[in-house]
Amino acid sequence: MQRKVSFAVGEFYHVYNRGTDKRIIYIEDSDYTRFLSLLYLCNSNVPVNIRDQFPKGLSFVDFAKFQKGVEIVDICAYCLMPNHFHLLLREKEENGITKFLTKLSTGYSMYFNKKHHRTGKLFENVYKAIHIENDEYLKYLLSYIHLNPIKIIDPTWKENGISDKVRAKRFLKEYTPSSYMDYLGEERLEHIILNKHALPDYFGQFKEFEDFVDFWLNDKGKTFGNMK
């Protein structure tokens, strides 16, 4: 299967993929840690022998100590869900996104299959990508991506409205495999994955971002177009 989107330097894209047959792709906390670490490591213009240099069981701190090369994409936001992931990326060099995602999916699949004693492909075919063509849509995606975890505790909130807003907001702040807390100004090492400066300056203060996400939380997750 071929992608329908061509990547161009300087443009933004919403990239996502899920496990084959909708299978769970993060079984343990350490699986989330490994994927986050690969988000950081694979964003480089030099190859990294992940299997030999980074055995399983390492923390994100261990990965962060590695001196990687020049970044080939801007990772502007991310959210890992039990059976899929969402990334907001900006192409920095020609074929940067393709190179990054190839290293990311290959490295994680090799790790996952070895750890969980399985064979075969882990992800569904080719990852999906949507070109972000306007400023309004780009800003909206910062809310859409970060609100995904609400489905874990309230599966029908988009259709029926949020059942417990206080609980939902608390859950978002406790959901670590997401860049949500980085946008709220939380001091944590995972911020090195991101380049928020690649985005327009939508939010002058952290509270403005929280209020923006809050608006969409109250609006039943209304979307622009056919979002996944």
Beta strands, then each sheet from edge to edge (+ up, - down):
strand 1: 12-18
strand 2: 73-81
strand 3: 84-91
strand 4: 128-131
sheet 1: 2+ 3- 1+ 4-
end
